[in-house]
Amino acid sequence: MEGGELTLVILAAGIGSRYGGLKQIEPVGPGGEIVIEYAVYDALRAGFRRVLCVIRRDIERDFRAVIGRRFEKQVAVDYVFQELDDLPAGFAAPPDRKKPWGTAHAVRACRERVQGPFAVINADDFYGRTAYQGMAEFLGGVRADNEYAMVGYVLRNTLSEHGSVARGICEVDGAGYLRGVVEHTRIEKTPAGIRSQLPDGRWQDLSGAEVASMNFWGFQPSIFSHLERTFEAFLRASGRDAKAEFFVPSVVDGLIRTGQATVRVLATAELWYGVTYPQDKPLVTAGIRRLVEQGLYPERLWVT
């Protein structure tokens, strides 16, 4: 299919859960900008023309007032809600479940609002301008319905100094296509190196050179039928587990292994910055300041 208007989907339903709340998301740019503004700015420069924010209904008012207002004058912005009870027919959430079902569930929430090629990012990650440029170029080309993409980062450049993080560790073939991705929910730096805790509790050493998924994906609308089918399978297997999550990397991994999709890995040399923990903020602020000093970003993103 030929690419049309590009949409940037921002996963923001979980914003503030680890950081401490929506009101504690502080400026990181010299003009008072927050991380999500740099995402929108970079996406606009790359050719995206629409932003769709996936949020929880209970944070809508604060999100629009604190975050959305910062860029609603710059681009067409829409909102969808990731809700716990947004499930296929015949399924119900367990009584003790308190939060939605994960990143793939969040993307699924966009199924009635996206008709063309789109990118997916996290709200609290700084990905770098060339990542958006590469993704826009990929999505803007002529693609098969099940031809997707992922921006790949060097793992060591994506870790927090202040706690564990979740990353998709990727296997890439010689042609630059993703062969598989495994979600590691607890990766951390230690004095002895980088390690990941496996589901059975054992620890696995990592080199830091692995290709990491930072949840920056490029999809065609065909992904929604895959999400619906795999979500039903997930619910049948794990729907009674109050903590089970439906992850995008797990869905993509299954599609690749069954030959239902291809995923081009768009390698980037960009440094990733993220405000996962409050202590991360000074590092992010300093990193953005260096980029401003290099002339890659203006002192003020938006001219008003």
C-alpha positions as CSV (number, residue, x, y, z in Angstrom):
1,M,0.0,0.0,0.0
2,E,1.1,3.6,-0.5
3,G,1.8,5.6,2.6
4,G,-0.7,8.4,3.4
5,E,-0.8,11.0,6.1
6,L,1.5,9.8,8.9
7,T,0.2,9.6,12.5
8,L,2.3,9.5,15.6
9,V,0.7,7.4,18.3
10,I,2.0,8.4,21.8
11,L,1.4,5.8,24.6
12,A,0.7,7.9,27.6
13,A,-1.8,5.9,29.6
14,G,0.9,4.8,32.1
15,I,2.5,8.3,32.4
16,G,3.5,9.1,35.9
17,S,3.0,5.6,37.3
18,R,6.7,5.1,38.2
19,Y,7.7,8.8,38.1
20,G,5.2,9.7,40.8
21,G,2.2,11.4,39.1
22,L,1.3,13.7,36.2
23,K,2.0,16.8,38.1
24,Q,5.6,15.8,38.8
25,I,6.6,15.6,35.1
26,E,9.0,18.5,35.1
27,P,10.6,20.6,32.3
28,V,13.8,19.2,30.8
29,G,14.3,21.8,28.0
30,P,15.8,25.3,28.4
31,G,12.5,26.8,27.4
32,G,10.6,24.8,30.0
33,E,9.8,22.0,27.5
34,I,8.9,18.5,28.6
35,V,10.1,15.3,26.9
36,I,6.9,14.7,24.9
37,E,7.3,18.1,23.3
38,Y,10.5,17.1,21.7
39,A,8.8,14.0,20.4
40,V,6.2,16.0,18.7
41,Y,8.7,18.6,17.4
42,D,10.9,15.9,15.9
43,A,7.9,14.1,14.4
44,L,6.7,17.3,12.7
45,R,10.1,18.0,11.2
46,A,10.2,14.4,9.9
47,G,6.8,14.7,8.2
48,F,4.2,13.4,10.6
49,R,1.0,15.4,10.5
50,R,-1.2,14.0,13.2
51,V,-0.7,13.0,16.9
52,L,-2.9,10.5,18.7
53,C,-2.4,10.3,22.4
54,V,-3.5,7.1,24.3
55,I,-4.3,8.1,27.8
56,R,-6.4,6.9,30.7
57,R,-9.8,8.6,31.1
58,D,-9.0,9.6,34.7
59,I,-6.0,11.7,33.7
60,E,-7.6,13.3,30.6
61,R,-8.3,16.7,32.3
62,D,-4.7,17.0,33.7
63,F,-3.1,15.6,30.6
64,R,-4.8,18.1,28.3
65,A,-4.1,21.0,30.6
66,V,-0.5,20.2,31.6
67,I,0.7,18.4,28.4
68,G,-1.6,18.6,25.5
69,R,-1.9,22.4,25.5
70,R,1.8,22.6,24.8
71,F,1.6,21.4,21.2
72,E,-2.1,21.4,20.3
73,K,-1.6,24.6,18.4
74,Q,1.2,23.1,16.4
75,V,-0.4,19.9,15.1
76,A,-3.7,18.1,14.9
77,V,-4.0,16.2,18.2
78,D,-6.6,13.6,19.1
79,Y,-7.1,11.4,22.2
80,V,-8.2,7.8,22.8
81,F,-8.6,6.0,26.1
82,Q,-7.0,2.8,27.2
83,E,-9.5,1.3,29.5
84,L,-9.4,-1.8,31.6
85,D,-12.8,-3.1,30.3
86,D,-11.9,-2.5,26.6
87,L,-11.9,-6.3,25.8
88,P,-13.1,-8.5,23.0
89,A,-16.7,-9.9,23.4
90,G,-16.9,-12.7,25.9
91,F,-14.1,-11.6,28.2
92,A,-14.1,-9.7,31.5
93,A,-11.3,-8.3,33.6
94,P,-10.6,-10.1,36.9
95,P,-12.0,-8.2,39.9
96,D,-8.5,-7.7,41.4
97,R,-7.0,-6.1,38.3
98,K,-6.3,-2.4,38.7
99,K,-4.6,-1.3,35.5
100,P,-4.9,-1.8,31.8
101,W,-3.3,-4.6,29.9
102,G,0.0,-3.2,28.6
103,T,1.4,-1.6,25.5
104,A,-0.2,-3.8,22.9
105,H,-3.6,-3.2,24.5
106,A,-2.8,0.5,24.2
107,V,-2.1,0.3,20.5
108,R,-5.3,-1.7,20.1
109,A,-7.3,1.2,21.6
110,C,-6.5,3.1,18.4
111,R,-8.1,0.6,16.1
112,E,-11.1,2.9,15.1
113,R,-9.0,6.1,14.9
114,V,-6.1,5.1,12.6
115,Q,-6.6,4.3,8.9
116,G,-3.1,4.8,7.5
117,P,0.6,4.1,8.4
118,F,1.5,5.1,11.9
119,A,4.4,5.2,14.4
120,V,4.1,4.2,18.1
121,I,6.3,5.7,20.8
122,N,6.4,6.0,24.6
123,A,5.4,9.4,26.1
124,D,8.4,9.7,28.4
125,D,11.2,8.7,26.0
126,F,13.5,11.1,24.1
127,Y,14.3,9.2,20.9
128,G,16.3,11.7,18.8
129,R,15.5,13.4,15.6
130,T,17.1,11.0,13.1
131,A,14.9,8.2,14.6
132,Y,11.8,10.0,13.5
133,Q,13.3,10.8,10.1
134,G,14.1,7.2,9.4
135,M,10.7,6.0,10.5
136,A,8.9,8.7,8.4
137,E,10.9,7.7,5.3
138,F,10.0,4.0,5.9
139,L,6.3,4.6,6.5
140,G,6.1,7.1,3.6
141,G,7.2,4.6,1.1
142,V,5.2,1.9,-0.7
143,R,4.9,-1.0,1.7
144,A,3.1,-4.3,1.9
145,D,0.2,-4.5,4.4
146,N,2.3,-6.6,6.8
147,E,5.6,-4.8,6.4
148,Y,6.5,-3.0,9.7
149,A,9.5,-1.3,11.2
150,M,11.3,-0.8,14.5
151,V,13.9,1.7,15.6
152,G,16.8,-0.2,17.2
153,Y,19.1,1.3,19.9
154,V,22.3,0.0,21.5
155,L,21.2,-1.4,24.8
156,R,23.9,0.2,26.9
157,N,22.7,3.6,25.7
158,T,19.2,3.1,27.0
159,L,19.6,2.2,30.7
160,S,18.8,4.3,33.8
161,E,21.4,4.9,36.5
162,H,18.7,4.8,39.1
163,G,16.8,1.6,38.7
164,S,15.7,-1.3,36.5
165,V,14.0,-0.9,33.1
166,A,12.0,-3.0,30.7
167,R,13.5,-3.5,27.2
168,G,12.8,-5.7,24.2
169,I,16.1,-7.5,23.3
170,C,16.2,-8.1,19.6
171,E,17.8,-10.6,17.2
172,V,18.5,-9.0,13.8
173,D,19.4,-10.9,10.6
174,G,22.1,-9.9,8.1
175,A,19.6,-8.1,5.9
176,G,18.5,-5.8,8.8
177,Y,15.2,-7.6,9.6
178,L,14.0,-8.5,13.0
179,R,14.2,-12.2,13.7
180,G,12.7,-12.1,17.2
181,V,12.3,-9.9,20.2
182,V,12.0,-10.9,23.9
183,E,10.7,-8.6,26.5
184,H,13.0,-8.3,29.5
185,T,11.1,-6.6,32.3
186,R,14.0,-6.0,34.6
187,I,17.3,-4.9,33.2
188,E,19.7,-3.1,35.4
189,K,23.3,-1.8,35.7
190,T,25.5,-3.2,38.4
191,P,29.1,-2.7,39.4
192,A,29.8,-6.0,37.6
193,G,28.0,-5.1,34.4
194,I,24.5,-5.3,32.9
195,R,22.1,-8.1,33.8
196,S,18.5,-9.1,33.2
197,Q,16.3,-11.1,35.5
198,L,14.5,-13.9,33.8
199,P,10.9,-14.9,34.5
200,D,12.1,-17.8,36.6
201,G,14.1,-15.5,38.8
202,R,17.5,-16.3,37.4
203,W,19.8,-13.5,36.2
204,Q,21.3,-13.3,32.7
205,D,24.4,-11.3,31.9
206,L,24.2,-8.9,29.0
207,S,27.0,-7.3,27.0
208,G,25.3,-3.9,26.5
209,A,25.8,-4.2,22.7
210,E,22.5,-5.9,22.1
211,V,19.9,-4.2,19.9
212,A,17.2,-2.9,22.2
213,S,13.6,-2.0,21.3
214,M,12.5,1.3,22.9
215,N,8.9,0.8,21.8
216,F,9.4,2.9,18.7
217,W,7.4,1.0,16.1
218,G,6.1,1.6,12.6
219,F,2.9,-0.2,11.6
220,Q,0.3,-0.5,8.9
221,P,-3.4,-0.7,9.9
222,S,-3.2,-4.5,9.4
223,I,-1.6,-4.7,12.8
224,F,-5.1,-4.2,14.4
225,S,-6.5,-7.5,13.2
226,H,-3.3,-9.2,14.5
227,L,-3.7,-7.5,17.8
228,E,-7.3,-8.6,18.1
229,R,-6.6,-12.2,17.5
230,T,-3.5,-12.4,19.7
231,F,-5.2,-10.4,22.5
232,E,-8.0,-13.0,22.6
233,A,-5.3,-15.8,22.8
234,F,-3.6,-13.8,25.6
235,L,-6.8,-13.4,27.6
236,R,-7.6,-17.1,27.3
237,A,-4.1,-18.0,28.6
238,S,-3.5,-15.2,31.1
239,G,-6.6,-13.2,31.5
240,R,-7.1,-14.3,35.1
241,D,-3.6,-13.1,36.1
242,A,-4.1,-9.6,37.6
243,K,-0.6,-8.6,36.7
244,A,-0.2,-10.2,33.2
245,E,0.6,-7.7,30.4
246,F,0.0,-7.8,26.7
247,F,3.3,-6.4,25.2
248,V,3.9,-5.1,21.7
249,P,7.2,-6.9,21.4
250,S,5.5,-10.2,22.2
251,V,2.9,-9.7,19.5
252,V,5.5,-8.7,16.9
253,D,7.7,-11.7,17.9
254,G,4.9,-14.1,17.2
255,L,4.0,-12.5,13.9
256,I,7.6,-12.8,12.7
257,R,8.0,-16.4,13.9
258,T,4.8,-17.5,12.1
259,G,5.7,-15.6,8.9
260,Q,2.8,-13.2,9.1
261,A,4.8,-10.0,9.1
262,T,8.3,-8.6,8.5
263,V,9.9,-5.9,10.6
264,R,12.8,-3.8,9.3
265,V,15.2,-2.7,12.0
266,L,16.0,1.0,11.6
267,A,19.3,1.2,13.4
268,T,20.1,4.6,15.0
269,A,23.2,6.1,16.6
270,E,21.0,8.4,18.6
271,L,21.4,8.5,22.4
272,W,18.1,7.7,24.2
273,Y,17.0,9.7,27.2
274,G,14.2,8.9,29.5
275,V,12.6,10.1,32.6
276,T,11.8,6.7,34.2
277,Y,12.7,7.8,37.7
278,P,12.8,11.3,39.3
279,Q,16.6,11.0,39.6
280,D,16.9,10.7,35.8
281,K,15.8,14.3,35.2
282,P,19.2,16.0,35.6
283,L,20.8,13.6,33.0
284,V,18.0,14.3,30.5
285,T,18.2,18.0,31.1
286,A,22.0,18.0,30.5
287,G,21.7,15.8,27.4
288,I,19.1,18.1,25.8
289,R,21.2,21.2,26.7
290,R,24.1,19.7,24.8
291,L,21.9,19.1,21.8
292,V,20.7,22.7,21.9
293,E,24.3,23.9,22.2
294,Q,25.1,21.8,19.1
295,G,22.4,23.7,17.2
296,L,20.2,20.6,16.8
297,Y,17.3,22.2,18.7
298,P,16.3,25.8,19.3
299,E,16.3,27.3,22.8
300,R,12.5,27.5,22.5
301,L,10.7,24.8,20.5
302,W,7.6,26.8,19.7
303,V,7.5,30.4,18.5
304,T,4.4,32.0,19.9
